[in-house]
Amino acid sequence: MKTAFMNLVSYFMQQHEPEAKCLPSLTQQLEQARQEWLNAQNYYDNVSDADLVDHASYLMQAAEKKYTYLLKRARHEGIRCSPFRQ
């Protein structure tokens, strides 16, 4: 019984190794966060329902916090890039 269990465990360990996932670089994350912030601002500017104004405000503040956090990380790591330079 033990050997059958060990064989089964061995089979799954060999066959199902987790795949490595590539994470986006910090500059890619920063650009994505900037776009999210701009989209949230646009949403806030165009929403008319009173209930959605609160939601839009929350989204805009959250996107801004994420963007400023990533900017601080980039500065700390010495990354210098601008969305305005090509």
C-alpha distance (Angstrom), angle and dihedral (degrees) to the residues before:
residue distance angle dihedral
M1 . . .
K2 3.81 . .
T3 3.77 93.6 .
A4 3.80 92.9 51.2
F5 3.78 90.0 52.0
M6 3.79 92.2 46.4
N7 3.80 90.4 48.5
L8 3.79 90.0 52.0
V9 3.81 92.2 48.7
S10 3.79 90.6 46.9
Y11 3.81 90.7 50.5
F12 3.80 93.4 52.9
M13 3.79 93.2 44.1
Q14 3.80 90.8 54.4
Q15 3.79 98.4 40.6
H16 3.78 103.3 39.6
E17 3.75 108.8 47.2
P18 3.79 111.4 158.1
E19 3.77 114.3 -102.9
A20 3.77 117.8 -121.3
K21 3.78 111.9 -115.6
C22 3.75 120.7 -147.8
L23 3.77 112.0 -131.3
P24 3.77 119.5 -150.4
S25 3.78 115.6 -101.9
L26 3.78 120.0 -103.0
T27 3.80 91.1 -104.6
Q28 3.81 90.0 53.0
Q29 3.80 91.0 48.2
L30 3.79 89.3 48.6
E31 3.80 93.1 52.1
Q32 3.80 91.4 46.4
A33 3.83 90.5 50.6
R34 3.82 90.4 49.0
Q35 3.79 90.4 52.5
E36 3.82 90.9 47.8
W37 3.80 89.5 51.8
L38 3.81 92.6 49.1
N39 3.81 90.5 47.7
A40 3.80 90.7 49.7
Q41 3.81 90.6 50.6
N42 3.79 90.3 49.9
Y43 3.81 90.8 48.8
Y44 3.81 90.4 50.2
D45 3.81 91.3 49.6
N46 3.80 92.6 51.4
V47 3.80 104.0 39.5
S48 3.79 117.0 104.7
D49 3.81 106.8 173.8
A50 3.82 111.9 96.1
D51 3.80 92.3 -135.6
L52 3.78 91.4 52.1
V53 3.80 93.2 49.8
D54 3.81 89.1 68.7
H55 3.79 90.6 48.1
A56 3.80 91.9 48.0
S57 3.79 90.9 48.8
Y58 3.80 90.9 51.8
L59 3.82 92.0 49.0
M60 3.79 91.9 48.8
Q61 3.81 93.6 49.6
A62 3.81 92.6 46.2
A63 3.81 92.2 48.8
E64 3.80 91.0 48.3
K65 3.83 91.7 51.0
K66 3.80 91.2 49.7
Y67 3.80 92.1 48.7
T68 3.81 94.4 48.2
Y69 3.81 90.4 47.2
L70 3.80 91.1 53.4
L71 3.82 90.8 45.5
K72 3.81 89.7 55.0
R73 3.80 90.7 48.8
A74 3.79 91.2 49.4
R75 3.80 92.5 49.4
H76 3.80 90.5 48.0
E77 3.80 90.1 52.4
G78 3.80 91.7 46.8
I79 3.80 95.7 -112.9
R80 3.79 112.6 155.7
C81 3.77 116.6 -173.0
S82 3.77 136.2 135.6
P83 3.79 130.4 -154.9
F84 3.81 87.3 -143.8
R85 3.81 97.2 60.2
Q86 3.77 120.4 78.1
